[in-house]
Amino acid sequence: MQYPHIGVEPAAALMTMIAFGLIFPIGMLIFWKIKSKQPISVFICGAVIFFVFAGLLESGLLGVLTAFVKPFAKLLEDSTPAYVAIGALAAGLFEETGRWLAFKKFLKKHTDRDASIAYGIGHGGFEAMFVLVLSSASMLMYTVMINSGQFGTLVDQIAATSPDQVETIKAIPDQIAAMSMTSVIPGLVERISAMMIHISLSMIVFCGARIKGKGYMYPLAILLHALIDVPAAMYQKGVITNIVVFEICFFAAAAVMLVLAYKIVYKGMMSGLVTERKGAEDFPMYVEKDPETPANG
């Protein structure tokens, strides 16, 4: 079987996605590290929690249930509402539980509200790398195989070992050939939107973990995460078909969430969780002020 030769533009588009997947989160990390003096460990914690709770636990549980519980797999396949509800709730429950655990256990000494944003950048940044860099790198590998004539051998090997995956693999050359510099823009915008959401939810959960009487912020974060994931799940099931409209709405919702979380939670509820900074020290003295007490006493 002859496969289409992959030209320069699809390869350039893939490399653009890889570059953005590295530069965007690392740039955010450097900016907030310089501005807030937060230690790198907070960013790393966000990345690790995402990998464990979303990459391993959530995906692993859903994968096992889909593979070994036939009624569950059939429900996801046949029922769009069930697919959307289960996918959205699972994402909210696993990721926000991980966030809550991080702030309560692993980062309990970090009481400065700026740590919430650092964690969010680590969480969302690792997701950006995971989604953009890994997927694009694998597509670049396929591109090399296609143009060198080795892709047919790969298809034959998969046909012998996993025949149910052959059609999926065969579709890859056409998918790559159809890529352009403009076709990757929605995916890049989506990563920006996701970063805003992760920072917002991190501020919300951090507030619940640090301020007495605000524990309800944790279930609120689960609900908000699930709600904002509903359109994405609907797009995956083909209910929403226009990617441009989807990404515009997703970006707008993320921006609104970020503004509200920043003004209401970060600047309002957490106004007392501030740091007395001393130069460029990574571990400054934390000073909690009573937000109800006027500045002049």
Stockholm file with secondary structure:
# STOCKHOLM 1.0

chainA/1-297         MQYPHIGVEPAAALMTMIAFGLIFPIGMLIFWKIKSKQPISVFICGAVIFFVFAGLLESGLLGVLTAFVKPFAKLLEDSTPAYVAIGALAAGLFEETGRWLAFKKFLKKHTDRDASIAYGIGHGGFEAMFVLVLSSASMLMYTVMINSGQFGTLVDQIAATSPDQVETIKAIPDQIAAMSMTSVIPGLVERISAMMIHISLSMIVFCGARIKGKGYMYPLAILLHALIDVPAAMYQKGVITNIVVFEICFFAAAAVMLVLAYKIVYKGMMSGLVTERKGAEDFPMYVEKDPETPANG
#=GR chainA/1-297 SS CCCCCCCHHHHHHHHHHHHHHHHHHHHHHHHHHHHHCCCHHHHHHHHHHIIIIIIIIIHHHHHHHHHHCHHHHHHHHHCHHHHHHHHHHHHHHHHHHHHHHIIIIITTTCCSTHHHHHHHHHHHHHHHIIIIIIHHHHHHHHHHHHHHTCHHHHHHHHHHHCGGGHHHHHTHHHHHHTCCTTTTHHHHHHHHHHHHHHHHHHHHHHHHHHSTTCTTHHHHHHHHHHHHHHHHHHHHTTSSCCHHHHHHHHHHHHHHHHHHIIIIIIIIITTTEEEECCTTCSSCEEEECCTTSCTTC
#=GC SS_cons         CCCCCCCHHHHHHHHHHHHHHHHHHHHHHHHHHHHHCCCHHHHHHHHHHIIIIIIIIIHHHHHHHHHHCHHHHHHHHHCHHHHHHHHHHHHHHHHHHHHHHIIIIITTTCCSTHHHHHHHHHHHHHHHIIIIIIHHHHHHHHHHHHHHTCHHHHHHHHHHHCGGGHHHHHTHHHHHHTCCTTTTHHHHHHHHHHHHHHHHHHHHHHHHHHSTTCTTHHHHHHHHHHHHHHHHHHHHTTSSCCHHHHHHHHHHHHHHHHHHIIIIIIIIITTTEEEECCTTCSSCEEEECCTTSCTTC
//
